[in-house]
Amino acid sequence: MSSDVLSVLSYHVAPGGRLSGRHRVPGDKSISHRAVMFAALAEGTSTITGFLDGEDCLCTLRAFEAMGATVARLDRTTLRITGVGIDGLKDPGTVLDVGNSGTSMRLMCGLLAAQRFGSTLTGDASLRRRPMKRVTEPLAQMGATIHTQAGGRAPLQIEPAARPLNAIRYHSPVASAQVKSSILLAGLYAEGLTEVHEPEASRDHTERMLSAFGVRVEAREGYAAVQGGQRLRAIDIEVPSDISSAAFLMVGAAIAPGSDVTLEAVGLNPTRTGVLHILKAMGARISIANERTIGGEPVGDVRILGSALHGIDIDPRWVASAIDEFPALFIAAACARGETRLSGAAELRVKESDRISAMCNGLRALGIDAVALADGARISGGRLRGGSVESLGDHRIAMSFAVAALRAEQPITIRDCDNVATSFPGFSTLMQAAGLRLRVSTRHP
């Protein structure tokens, strides 16, 4: 739901309890976005199973339908997409509204920068506050003309490409899969070899999936390159369960004594497993079974037992691969013995909300000593009193404070929870089944 409208959804979570059972969280959001985009650009018909039917991914789906891809919804999580080929996108004839999805906006910006038609990308109030210069500036180096609003923000107005883009060698100041992917997708339309260098490895879902669609991609840690002029061939894709969604159950099980949860078919891409390393370093009892590969991605069944956690200095090597899981990890830190310190995570300030401030403010409201730093936080474990917190319309903030109630002394109310549906449809139902004492209330504006 757009944050342009008044939120009507709140979570009320009773204190205590434990989590148990075998569960499968929804499909990976990052992979679902890319599966739709690449299937739409491919020649032939692709079938996608395990698609995340959250609002973010549905925004991507609607955008590519508007640009000519044929989509059949076989059920909520199964799609059949007939692509238009790399040169077949058509003018949507309307503004493309991608809601709350930064992935949609940044990746599509790279694709649309190369098209012979003009386009406009917009989103909800939250997305329009997020920085877009990180993609528009390198795309301008490739020859694209993209008009932004004050501060380089959306809406983005993309001029028709009068000529093919130029291949570039780009040294990104940040490790960002969205930036890298936007440039690589533009590079498919460029003349020559487009290269992206990063200060450290970011998620490699784009490289893996492009390869699966038949594109030759050169990839190694901190580097990816693609030759222009290549075409995509339709394939069938199975989307793993999203480790970012699984993180809420992982943390919930780890902090609640007596918990025993198994999460099935969780994506274990090594660029995404920082949350596992961090929780294990804090003392969480985690094991992985039935490791295999689906959709070109490693997966496994992850079991988490209630654990006695302790504070740590989070290893900088794990920051990029756990960036979306830090709201949940802040809850783990609040329930751990001693102090947890995070640095090198300034990226958290430019997500759907300023997640450092949002989490530290919420934790303090619940009685936890949490100090926000420019690029991280210091959190001293203690007693969660209970109370009310604001999610600021950020789905990960809302879900993190919901699981915090497992260790709270009093109920916790989380306001402004509508956007949970963007990444985790069915969150409340699944968490209730796992043992969280969660109630949803709706008020009409």
BELVENPE-V6541 format. One record per pair of residues at least 4 apart in sequence whose ideal C-beta (glycine too) atoms are under 8 Angstrom apart, sorted by the first residue. I is the first residue (numbers start at 1). J is the second residue. If there is no record, write none. Layout:
BEGIN
{{I J} {I J}}
END
This chain:
BEGIN
{{1 5} {1 7} {1 55} {1 418} {1 419} {1 421} {2 99} {2 100} {2 124} {2 125} {3 7} {3 100} {3 124} {3 125} {3 126} {3 393} {3 418} {3 419} {4 124} {4 125} {5 445} {6 445} {7 393} {7 415} {7 416} {7 417} {7 418} {8 418} {8 442} {8 443} {8 444} {8 445} {9 416} {9 417} {9 418} {9 420} {9 440} {9 441} {9 442} {10 413} {10 414} {10 415} {10 416} {10 417} {10 440} {10 441} {10 442} {10 443} {11 398} {11 401} {11 402} {11 412} {11 413} {11 414} {11 417} {11 428} {11 438} {11 439} {11 440} {12 411} {12 412} {12 413} {12 438} {12 439} {12 440} {12 441} {13 402} {13 405} {13 408} {13 411} {13 412} {13 413} {13 414} {13 436} {13 437} {13 438} {13 439} {14 405} {14 411} {14 437} {14 438} {14 439} {15 386} {15 405} {15 406} {15 407} {15 408} {15 409} {15 410} {15 411} {15 412} {15 437} {16 405} {16 406} {16 407} {16 408} {16 437} {17 256} {17 406} {17 435} {17 436} {17 437} {18 253} {18 256} {18 257} {18 258} {18 259} {18 306} {18 406} {18 435} {19 249} {19 252} {19 253} {19 256} {19 259} {19 260} {19 261} {19 406} {19 434} {19 435} {19 436} {20 259} {20 260} {20 261} {20 434} {20 435} {21 261} {21 262} {21 433} {21 434} {21 435} {22 261} {22 262} {22 263} {22 264} {23 249} {23 261} {23 262} {23 263} {23 264} {23 430} {23 433} {23 434} {24 241} {24 263} {24 264} {24 265} {25 241} {25 242} {25 245} {25 246} {25 249} {25 263} {25 266} {25 424} {25 430} {26 52} {26 53} {26 54} {26 77} {26 241} {26 242} {26 245} {26 423} {26 424} {26 425} {26 426} {27 31} {27 32} {27 50} {27 51} {27 52} {27 77} {27 239} {27 240} {27 241} {27 242} {28 32} {28 50} {28 52} {28 205} {28 239} {28 240} {28 241} {28 242} {28 243} {28 244} {28 267} {28 297} {29 33} {29 52} {29 54} {29 56} {29 57} {29 103} {29 242} {29 244} {29 245} {29 423} {30 34} {30 103} {30 177} {30 203} {30 205} {30 242} {31 35} {31 205} {31 209} {31 237} {31 239} {31 240} {31 267} {31 295} {31 297} {32 36} {32 48} {32 50} {32 51} {32 52} {32 57} {32 60} {32 239} {33 37} {33 56} {33 57} {33 60} {33 101} {33 103} {33 104} {33 107} {34 38} {34 107} {34 181} {34 205} {34 206} {34 209} {35 39} {35 46} {35 48} {35 51} {35 209} {35 237} {35 239} {36 40} {36 48} {36 51} {36 57} {36 60} {36 61} {36 64} {36 79} {36 81} {37 41} {37 60} {37 64} {37 107} {37 108} {37 111} {37 185} {38 42} {38 46} {38 209} {38 210} {38 213} {38 232} {39 46} {39 48} {39 69} {39 79} {39 81} {39 83} {39 234} {39 237} {40 64} {40 67} {40 68} {40 69} {40 81} {40 83} {40 84} {40 89} {41 83} {41 84} {41 85} {41 86} {41 89} {41 111} {41 232} {42 46} {42 83} {42 85} {42 213} {42 232} {42 233} {42 234} {42 235} {43 83} {43 85} {43 231} {43 232} {43 233} {43 234} {44 82} {44 83} {44 233} {44 234} {45 80} {45 81} {45 82} {45 83} {45 234} {46 80} {46 81} {46 83} {46 234} {46 235} {46 236} {46 237} {47 74} {47 78} {47 79} {47 80} {47 81} {47 236} {47 237} {48 78} {48 79} {48 80} {48 81} {48 236} {48 237} {48 239} {49 77} {49 78} {49 236} {49 237} {49 238} {49 239} {50 77} {50 238} {50 239} {50 240} {50 241} {50 295} {51 57} {51 76} {51 77} {51 78} {51 79} {51 239} {52 56} {52 57} {52 77} {52 239} {52 242} {52 423} {52 425} {53 57} {53 58} {53 76} {53 77} {53 425} {54 58} {54 421} {54 422} {54 423} {54 424} {54 425} {55 59} {55 99} {55 100} {55 101} {55 419} {55 421} {55 422} {56 60} {56 98} {56 99} {56 100} {56 101} {56 103} {56 104} {56 422} {56 423} {57 61} {57 101} {58 62} {59 63} {59 97} {59 98} {59 99} {59 100} {59 101} {59 104} {60 64} {60 98} {60 101} {60 103} {60 104} {60 108} {61 65} {61 71} {61 79} {62 66} {63 67} {63 92} {63 96} {63 98} {63 104} {63 108} {64 68} {64 69} {64 71} {64 81} {65 69} {65 70} {65 71} {66 92} {66 93} {66 94} {66 96} {67 84} {67 89} {67 90} {67 91} {67 92} {68 84} {68 88} {68 89} {68 90} {69 81} {69 82} {69 83} {69 84} {70 81} {70 82} {71 79} {71 80} {71 81} {72 79} {72 80} {72 81} {73 78} {73 79} {74 78} {74 79} {74 80} {82 234} {83 88} {83 232} {83 234} {84 88} {84 89} {84 90} {85 231} {85 232} {86 188} {86 189} {86 230} {86 231} {86 232} {89 111} {89 115} {89 117} {90 117} {91 117} {91 118} {91 119} {92 96} {92 119} {95 120} {95 121} {95 122} {95 155} {96 108} {96 119} {96 120} {96 121} {96 122} {97 122} {97 123} {98 104} {98 105} {98 108} {98 121} {98 122} {98 123} {98 127} {99 104} {99 123} {99 124} {99 127} {99 422} {100 123} {100 124} {100 126} {100 127} {100 352} {100 419} {100 422} {101 105} {101 123} {101 127} {101 422} {102 106} {102 127} {102 130} {102 178} {102 351} {102 352} {103 107} {103 178} {104 108} {104 123} {105 109} {105 121} {105 123} {105 127} {105 132} {105 154} {105 156} {106 110} {106 132} {106 134} {106 135} {106 178} {106 179} {106 181} {106 182} {107 111} {107 178} {107 181} {107 182} {107 185} {107 206} {108 112} {108 121} {109 113} {109 121} {109 132} {109 135} {109 136} {109 139} {109 146} {109 156} {109 158} {109 182} {110 114} {110 135} {110 139} {110 181} {110 182} {110 183} {110 184} {110 185} {110 186} {111 115} {111 185} {111 186} {112 119} {112 121} {112 158} {113 139} {113 142} {113 144} {113 146} {113 158} {113 161} {113 165} {113 186} {114 144} {114 161} {114 164} {114 165} {114 186} {114 188} {114 189} {114 190} {115 119} {115 158} {115 160} {115 161} {116 160} {116 161} {117 160} {118 157} {118 158} {118 159} {118 160} {119 157} {119 158} {120 155} {120 156} {120 157} {120 158} {121 154} {121 155} {121 156} {121 158} {122 128} {122 154} {122 155} {122 156} {123 127} {123 128} {123 154} {124 128} {125 129} {126 130} {126 352} {126 353} {126 393} {126 394} {126 419} {127 154} {127 352} {128 149} {128 153} {128 154} {128 155} {129 153} {130 153} {130 154} {130 350} {130 351} {130 352} {131 151} {131 152} {131 153} {131 350} {132 136} {132 148} {132 152} {132 153} {132 154} {132 156} {133 137} {133 148} {133 152} {134 138} {134 172} {134 174} {134 176} {134 179} {135 139} {135 178} {135 179} {135 182} {135 183} {136 140} {136 144} {136 146} {136 148} {136 152} {136 156} {137 141} {137 152} {138 142} {138 168} {138 170} {138 172} {138 179} {138 182} {138 183} {139 144} {139 146} {139 165} {139 182} {139 183} {139 186} {140 144} {140 145} {140 146} {141 166} {141 168} {141 170} {142 165} {142 166} {142 167} {142 168} {142 183} {142 186} {142 187} {142 190} {142 194} {143 161} {143 163} {143 164} {143 165} {143 166} {144 158} {144 159} {144 161} {144 165} {144 186} {145 158} {145 159} {146 156} {146 157} {146 158} {146 159} {147 156} {147 157} {147 158} {147 159} {148 152} {148 153} {148 154} {148 156} {148 157} {149 153} {149 154} {149 155} {161 165} {161 189} {164 189} {164 190} {164 191} {164 228} {165 186} {165 187} {165 189} {165 190} {165 191} {165 228} {166 190} {166 191} {166 192} {167 187} {167 190} {167 191} {167 192} {167 193} {167 194} {167 195} {167 228} {168 183} {168 190} {168 194} {168 195} {169 194} {169 195} {169 197} {170 183} {170 194} {170 195} {170 196} {170 197} {171 197} {172 176} {172 179} {172 180} {172 196} {172 197} {172 198} {172 199} {173 199} {174 179} {174 198} {174 199} {174 347} {175 198} {175 199} {175 200} {175 201} {175 202} {175 222} {175 320} {176 180} {176 198} {176 202} {176 347} {177 181} {177 202} {177 203} {177 204} {177 205} {177 206} {177 271} {178 182} {179 183} {179 196} {180 184} {180 196} {180 198} {180 202} {180 206} {180 224} {181 185} {181 206} {182 186} {183 187} {183 194} {183 196} {184 188} {184 194} {184 196} {184 206} {184 207} {184 210} {184 217} {184 224} {184 225} {184 226} {185 206} {186 190} {186 194} {187 193} {187 194} {187 225} {187 226} {187 227} {187 228} {188 215} {188 226} {188 228} {188 229} {188 230} {189 228} {190 194} {190 228} {191 228} {191 229} {192 227} {192 228} {193 225} {193 226} {193 227} {193 228} {194 225} {194 226} {194 227} {194 228} {195 223} {195 224} {195 225} {196 223} {196 224} {196 225} {197 222} {197 223} {198 202} {198 222} {198 223} {199 222} {200 221} {200 222} {200 317} {200 320} {201 221} {201 222} {201 271} {201 320} {201 321} {202 271} {202 320} {203 269} {203 271} {203 272} {203 321} {204 208} {204 219} {204 224} {204 269} {204 271} {205 209} {205 269} {205 271} {205 297} {206 210} {206 224} {207 211} {207 217} {207 219} {207 224} {208 212} {208 269} {208 296} {208 297} {209 213} {209 237} {209 296} {210 215} {210 217} {210 226} {210 232} {211 215} {211 216} {211 217} {211 296} {212 235} {212 237} {212 295} {212 296} {213 232} {213 233} {213 234} {213 235} {214 230} {214 231} {214 232} {214 233} {214 235} {215 226} {215 230} {215 231} {215 232} {216 226} {216 227} {216 230} {217 224} {217 225} {217 226} {218 223} {218 224} {218 225} {218 226} {219 223} {219 224} {219 225} {226 230} {237 295} {237 296} {238 294} {238 295} {239 295} {240 265} {240 266} {240 267} {240 294} {240 295} {240 297} {240 299} {241 245} {241 246} {241 263} {241 264} {241 265} {241 266} {241 267} {241 299} {242 246} {242 266} {242 267} {242 423} {242 424} {243 247} {243 266} {243 267} {243 268} {243 269} {243 272} {243 273} {243 275} {243 325} {244 272} {244 324} {244 325} {244 396} {244 423} {245 423} {245 424} {245 427} {246 250} {246 263} {246 266} {246 302} {247 251} {247 275} {247 324} {247 325} {247 328} {247 329} {248 252} {248 328} {248 399} {248 400} {248 402} {248 403} {248 424} {248 427} {248 431} {249 253} {249 261} {249 263} {249 304} {249 403} {249 431} {249 434} {250 254} {250 261} {250 263} {250 275} {250 276} {250 279} {250 284} {250 286} {250 302} {250 304} {250 328} {251 255} {251 279} {251 328} {251 329} {251 331} {251 332} {251 400} {251 403} {252 256} {252 259} {252 261} {252 403} {252 406} {252 431} {252 434} {252 436} {253 259} {253 260} {253 261} {253 304} {253 305} {253 306} {254 259} {254 279} {254 282} {254 284} {254 285} {254 286} {254 304} {254 305} {254 306} {254 307} {254 309} {254 332} {255 306} {255 307} {255 309} {255 331} {255 332} {255 335} {255 403} {255 406} {255 407} {256 306} {256 406} {256 407} {257 306} {258 306} {259 304} {259 305} {259 306} {259 435} {260 303} {260 304} {260 305} {260 306} {261 303} {261 304} {261 434} {262 301} {262 302} {262 303} {262 304} {263 301} {263 302} {263 303} {263 304} {264 301} {265 294} {265 299} {265 300} {265 301} {266 299} {266 300} {266 301} {266 302} {267 272} {267 297} {267 298} {267 299} {268 272} {268 273} {268 288} {268 291} {268 297} {268 298} {268 299} {268 300} {269 273} {269 297} {269 298} {270 298} {270 321} {271 320} {271 321} {272 321} {273 277} {273 321} {274 278} {274 318} {274 319} {274 320} {274 321} {274 322} {274 323} {274 325} {275 279} {275 321} {275 322} {275 325} {275 328} {275 329} {276 280} {276 286} {276 302} {277 281} {277 315} {277 318} {277 321} {277 322} {278 282} {278 312} {278 314} {278 315} {278 318} {278 322} {278 325} {278 329} {278 332} {279 284} {279 286} {279 304} {279 309} {279 329} {279 332} {280 284} {280 286} {281 312} {281 314} {281 315} {282 307} {282 309} {282 310} {282 311} {282 312} {282 332} {282 333} {282 336} {282 340} {283 307} {283 308} {283 309} {283 310} {283 336} {284 304} {284 307} {284 309} {284 332} {285 304} {285 305} {285 306} {285 307} {286 302} {286 303} {286 304} {286 305} {287 302} {287 303} {288 300} {288 301} {288 302} {288 303} {289 300} {289 301} {289 303} {290 300} {290 301} {291 298} {291 299} {291 300} {292 298} {292 299} {292 300} {293 297} {293 298} {293 299} {294 299} {308 337} {309 332} {309 335} {309 336} {309 337} {309 381} {310 336} {310 337} {310 338} {311 333} {311 336} {311 337} {311 338} {311 339} {311 340} {311 341} {311 379} {311 380} {311 381} {312 340} {312 341} {313 340} {313 341} {314 318} {314 319} {314 329} {314 340} {314 341} {314 342} {314 343} {314 376} {315 319} {316 343} {316 344} {318 322} {319 323} {319 342} {319 344} {319 345} {322 326} {322 329} {323 345} {323 347} {323 348} {324 351} {324 396} {325 329} {326 330} {326 342} {326 345} {326 348} {326 355} {326 359} {327 331} {327 355} {327 358} {327 359} {327 394} {327 396} {327 397} {327 399} {327 400} {328 332} {328 396} {328 399} {328 400} {328 403} {329 333} {330 334} {330 359} {330 360} {330 363} {330 370} {330 377} {330 379} {330 400} {331 335} {331 400} {331 401} {331 403} {331 404} {332 336} {332 340} {333 340} {333 379} {333 381} {334 363} {334 366} {334 368} {334 370} {334 379} {334 381} {334 382} {334 384} {334 404} {334 407} {335 381} {335 384} {335 404} {335 407} {336 340} {336 381} {337 381} {338 380} {338 381} {339 378} {339 379} {339 380} {339 381} {340 378} {340 379} {340 381} {341 376} {341 377} {341 378} {341 379} {342 373} {342 376} {342 377} {342 378} {342 379} {343 373} {343 375} {343 376} {344 375} {344 376} {345 356} {345 375} {345 376} {346 350} {346 374} {346 375} {346 376} {347 351} {348 354} {348 355} {348 356} {348 376} {349 354} {349 355} {349 356} {349 357} {350 354} {351 355} {351 394} {351 396} {352 392} {352 393} {352 394} {352 395} {352 396} {352 419} {353 357} {353 358} {353 391} {353 392} {353 393} {353 394} {353 397} {354 358} {355 359} {355 394} {355 396} {355 397} {356 360} {356 372} {356 373} {356 376} {356 377} {357 361} {357 372} {358 362} {358 390} {358 391} {358 392} {358 394} {358 397} {359 363} {359 370} {359 377} {359 397} {359 400} {360 364} {360 370} {360 371} {360 372} {360 377} {360 379} {361 365} {361 372} {361 389} {361 390} {362 366} {362 389} {362 390} {362 397} {362 401} {363 368} {363 370} {363 379} {364 368} {364 369} {364 370} {365 387} {365 388} {365 389} {366 384} {366 385} {366 386} {366 387} {366 389} {366 401} {366 404} {366 408} {366 412} {367 382} {367 383} {367 384} {367 385} {367 387} {368 379} {368 380} {368 381} {368 382} {368 384} {369 379} {369 380} {369 382} {370 377} {370 378} {370 379} {370 380} {371 377} {371 378} {371 379} {372 377} {373 377} {373 378} {383 409} {384 404} {384 405} {384 407} {384 408} {384 409} {384 412} {385 408} {385 409} {385 410} {386 405} {386 408} {386 409} {386 410} {386 411} {386 412} {387 410} {387 412} {387 413} {388 412} {388 413} {388 414} {388 415} {389 401} {389 412} {389 413} {389 414} {389 415} {390 414} {390 415} {390 416} {391 395} {391 397} {391 398} {391 401} {391 414} {391 415} {391 416} {391 417} {391 419} {392 397} {392 416} {393 416} {393 418} {393 419} {394 398} {394 419} {395 399} {395 417} {395 419} {395 420} {395 421} {395 422} {395 423} {395 424} {396 400} {396 423} {397 401} {397 414} {398 402} {398 414} {398 416} {398 417} {398 419} {398 420} {399 403} {399 420} {399 424} {399 427} {400 404} {401 405} {401 412} {401 414} {402 412} {402 414} {402 427} {402 431} {402 436} {402 438} {403 431} {403 436} {404 408} {404 412} {405 411} {405 412} {405 436} {405 437} {405 438} {406 436} {408 412} {417 440} {420 424} {420 427} {420 428} {421 425} {421 427} {426 430} {427 431} {428 432} {428 438} {428 440} {429 433} {430 434} {431 435} {431 436} {431 438} {432 436} {432 437} {432 438}}
END
